[in-house]
Amino acid sequence: MKIVSDRSLCVGAGQCVMFSPNLFAQDDDDGLVVVLVADIDASAVEDAKNAVRACPSGAIKLVDDNGEEIF
């Protein structure tokens, strides 16, 4: 499973970082999402889902190995 982000949708709210600081950061220059760990294992799935749910702009999602959105 992979985390993907669309920085063109990101509004820099930082909710992903607040919920999952082990997976996300914010760019120092523009405050937009930075994915720290793109390929995640089962131990990080709940943290990633919490970040996806919290994102106000829908800029992050989880995809399978084929690129199909799963969350």
One Martini backbone bead per residue (centre of mass of N, CA, C, O) as a GRO file, in nm:
protein
   71
    1MET     BB    1   0.100   0.034   0.018
    2LYS     BB    2   0.022   0.381  -0.066
    3ILE     BB    3   0.115   0.716  -0.050
    4VAL     BB    4  -0.058   0.997  -0.184
    5SER     BB    5  -0.007   1.328  -0.328
    6ASP     BB    6  -0.166   1.659  -0.388
    7ARG     BB    7  -0.030   1.969  -0.385
    8SER     BB    8  -0.261   2.125  -0.543
    9LEU     BB    9  -0.473   2.063  -0.295
   10CYS     BB   10  -0.317   2.171  -0.079
   11VAL     BB   11  -0.357   2.396   0.228
   12GLY     BB   12  -0.170   2.358   0.495
   13ALA     BB   13  -0.311   2.248   0.772
   14GLY     BB   14  -0.161   1.978   0.912
   15GLN     BB   15  -0.329   1.717   0.984
   16CYS     BB   16  -0.139   1.489   0.901
   17VAL     BB   17   0.081   1.557   1.108
   18MET     BB   18  -0.089   1.540   1.365
   19PHE     BB   19  -0.178   1.229   1.312
   20SER     BB   20   0.114   1.156   1.123
   21PRO     BB   21   0.441   1.224   1.185
   22ASN     BB   22   0.568   0.952   1.057
   23LEU     BB   23   0.446   1.027   0.744
   24PHE     BB   24   0.445   1.351   0.783
   25ALA     BB   25   0.499   1.679   0.640
   26GLN     BB   26   0.609   2.018   0.605
   27ASP     BB   27   0.697   2.252   0.406
   28ASP     BB   28   0.904   2.519   0.475
   29ASP     BB   29   0.806   2.713   0.236
   30ASP     BB   30   0.465   2.628   0.193
   31GLY     BB   31   0.322   2.391   0.388
   32LEU     BB   32   0.313   2.142   0.234
   33VAL     BB   33   0.293   1.828   0.172
   34VAL     BB   34   0.496   1.551   0.305
   35VAL     BB   35   0.605   1.239   0.224
   36LEU     BB   36   0.796   1.015   0.415
   37VAL     BB   37   0.609   0.742   0.366
   38ALA     BB   38   0.492   0.568   0.102
   39ASP     BB   39   0.557   0.279   0.194
   40ILE     BB   40   0.333   0.072   0.364
   41ASP     BB   41   0.244  -0.106   0.636
   42ALA     BB   42   0.025  -0.242   0.856
   43SER     BB   43   0.123  -0.053   1.101
   44ALA     BB   44   0.033   0.230   0.922
   45VAL     BB   45  -0.265   0.237   0.826
   46GLU     BB   46  -0.423   0.393   1.048
   47ASP     BB   47  -0.260   0.653   1.032
   48ALA     BB   48  -0.321   0.708   0.734
   49LYS     BB   49  -0.630   0.716   0.756
   50ASN     BB   50  -0.644   0.953   0.953
   51ALA     BB   51  -0.517   1.156   0.756
   52VAL     BB   52  -0.721   1.134   0.529
   53ARG     BB   53  -0.968   1.219   0.699
   54ALA     BB   54  -0.835   1.507   0.795
   55CYS     BB   55  -0.824   1.612   0.516
   56PRO     BB   56  -0.975   1.900   0.381
   57SER     BB   57  -0.878   1.854   0.053
   58GLY     BB   58  -0.791   1.561  -0.052
   59ALA     BB   59  -0.458   1.521  -0.096
   60ILE     BB   60  -0.487   1.228   0.026
   61LYS     BB   61  -0.399   0.874  -0.037
   62LEU     BB   62  -0.470   0.532  -0.092
   63VAL     BB   63  -0.282   0.275  -0.262
   64ASP     BB   64  -0.212   0.034  -0.456
   65ASP     BB   65   0.021  -0.123  -0.659
   66ASN     BB   66  -0.172  -0.015  -0.916
   67GLY     BB   67  -0.308   0.277  -0.821
   68GLU     BB   68  -0.555   0.210  -0.661
   69GLU     BB   69  -0.797   0.334  -0.483
   70ILE     BB   70  -0.868   0.254  -0.118
   71PHE     BB   71  -0.868   0.560   0.065
   0.00000   0.00000   0.00000
